[in-house]
């Protein structure tokens, strides 16, 4: 029996999707698939998510090269596997419990702090930043000749999660070992160490965010995303000159929120 080529196959070969295939690539369909896999742990690739977390520190460019591969194979930039989000949530819970322990909080205070960090610091701020970056990139950064392309909102949120993870580890894990013995003290070395960790963490967030959008071939002038570095350096110098201790301010804010 001779092989035959269907009309749909020919259409897809010419770059035109069938109605069924197009339906599978809508934002709603992608969102449904992502949320459905969130409740099926066996379908998640935690090993690959751990690989991404490691390389976000050592070579974040390799992580975004994988996003290119996903676009070529699955026709979407955003993750279709929630394993990274699950592991990030676990990291967030563990580090926040550690923060509560270091600040000598009670059980219920730590739970309140955990809810605040998860739903406000991570999810709430993340949704706001992702939506803002999604709007800015589609409005001002898409090349004129590529107006048929757009930045997926899910990809903008993934970029935030990628950038948030190193910041979380630096400020909510590494910093814990220095808070009570070095940073909280009223000495110069205290706010120097604390503010330097903030400089590294936020600087890493800016850099990983820049890499995320510069990886999209249809965007232009993504170097503007590095401009906040200048403001960050200025604020860092002013904080050292004025004796501001960002970590001490954060700890006081957390204690106020859980009262």
N, C-alpha and C positions, 0 to 999 in steps of 0.2 A: 504494500500500500504506500503510495507516494506521499511525502510530507506536504502539508498544505499550510498556507499562511492566512490567518483570519483577518477580517477588516480591522478589528481592534488592534491586532498586533502590528499591522502596517501603519495604523494611525500613530501608535506609540513609537514606532521606529522613526517616524517623521517628527517626533517631539510633541505630538498631540495626544493628550490623555483621553481615555474613554471616560464616560460619565461615572462609572463605578470607581475607576482608579482616581479620578479627580475628587470624588467624595471621601476617599480614604486619606487625602492629603489636606483636607480642610483643617482649620484651627481647632474646631470642635472635635473632630475625629482624633486628632493627635492628643488633645487634652484628655479625652475619654480613655484612650489607650494607655496614657501615662498614669492616670489615676487608678485604672483597673490593675495595672501591674504593681501599684503601691501596696496592694493587699495580697500579693502572691510573691512571697519572699524567695521561693525556689526559682522564679523567673528572673530575679535580679542578679546582676554580675557584680558581686561585692569585691571580688579580686581585682577587677578592672577599675572599680571606683577607688580602691586603695592605691592602685598604681597612679591614678590621676592626682590623688592627694599628695603622694610623695613627690611627683614631678612638678606640682604647683610651687614647691619650694626650690627644687633643684633646676628645673628647666621647663617653665610654664609654656614656652613656645611649642613643646612636644604635645602638650595637652590640646592646644588649639589646632595642631596639625591633625589630630584625631577628629576634630569637629569637621574639618575639610573632608575627611574620609567618610564620615556619616552623611554629609551632604551628597556625596557621590553615590553612596550605596542605598540610602534610605530617603533621599530627597528632602532632608530637613536639617537645619543647623542645630536646633535645640536637642537636648538629650531626650531619648525615648525610654530611658531606664532610670527609675527613681532611686537607684542604689546609692548614688552620691548624696542625695538629699537625706536619706535614712542615716547614713554614716555621719553626716554633718550634724544631724539632730542628736545622735548619740554623743558625739564630741561636745556639743553644746550643753547637754545635760550634765555630763561628767565634769566638765570644766566649771560650770556654774555651781555645782555642789561643792567643788573644791574652793571656789570663791567664797561661798557661804561659810565654809569651815575656817578659812583664813581670817574672815571678818568676824568670826565667833558668833554667827547667827544661829538661832534655834531652828528646829525642824520646820515649823510652819513659816518662819521668815524665809528659810531657804527655798521652800516651795513657791512662795510668792515671788521671790527673786527669779526663780527658774521660769515661771510663767511670764514675768515681765521681759526677761532676756529673749525667750523664744518668740513670743507673740508681738513684742514691740521692737526690740533691738534687731532681731533677725528677720522675721516675717514682715512686720509692718514697715520698717525702714527699707527692707529689701524690695517690697512691692512698690513703694514710692520711688526709689532710685531706679528700679528697672523700668517703670512706666515713664519716668522723666528721660532716661537715656534712650528708650525706644522712640519717644516722640522727637527728641533732638536729632538722633541719628537719621531717622526717616525724613525729617523736615529739612535738615541743613547739610547732612554729610553724604547723601546718596549722589553719585555722579549723574550729571545731566543725561548722559547717554544710557544710563541704567535705571531710568525711572520706573521700569516695569518690575524691578526688584525692590524688596523691602526687608527690613530687619524684623525677624520674628520676635514677638514679645517673650516667648519662652526662651529664646536665645539670650535676650537682654537679662532675663532673670538668672539664667545659667552663668552669665558673665559675673553677675553680682555674687552668686554663690561661690564661684571660683576665687574671686577677690576677697570675699569675706572669710574664707577658711584660713588662710595664713594670718589674717588680722586676728581671728579668734584664737589661734594657737599662741600667738605672741602675747596678746593682752590678757587672755583668760587662762593660759597655762604656764608659759615661761615666766610671766611676770609674777605669778603666785609665789615663786620661790624667793622673791626679793621684797615683797610688800612689807611684811612686818619687821624685817631686819634691816632694810636699807631704804626703801622708797618712802615709807610713811614718816620717817624721821624728818626733823626740821632742818636737816643739814643740806648743804649745797649738793653733795654727792647724791642725796636722796632724790631731789627733783631732777637732777641731771640724768640719773639712770632711768627714772620713770618716764620723763619726757622724751628721752632718746628711744625708748621702746615704742612709745607712741609714734614718733617720727618714722621709725622703721616700719611699723604696722600699717599706718595710713599711706606711707610711700609705696609699700608693696601693693596695697589695695588700688592705688592710682595706676601703678605700672601694669598689674594684671588686667585691670579694666581696659587700659590702652591696647594691650595685646589682643584682647578679645575682639575689639572693634576693628583694629588694623588687620585682623585676619580675614575680614570680609572683603573680597576683591571689588565689590561694587561701591565701596565707601571711599571718600576722599578726605583729605585734611584731618585725618584722625590724630595727628600730632598735637592738635589743640587740646586733646584730653590729658596731655602731660602738663599743661599750663598750671594746674593747681599745685604742682610741685613748688613753684616759686612762692606762692602764698603760704604753703606749708613750712618752707624754710624760714620765711620771715616770722611766722607765728612761733616757730620753735625758738628762734633767737630772742624774740621779745619775752617769751615765757621764762627763759633762763635769766634774762636781765631783770625781770620783775619778780622772780622767785615763785612763779606759779607752778603748782604741782598737780598735773592733770590726773594722775592716779589717785591722789588724795581727794581731789574733787569728785572723782567717779565713785570712790568708796563712800564718801559722805552722801552722795546722791542715792546710791543703792540702799544705804541704811535708812534714808528718809522715805524711800518708796515702799519699803517693807513694813513700816510702822503700822 
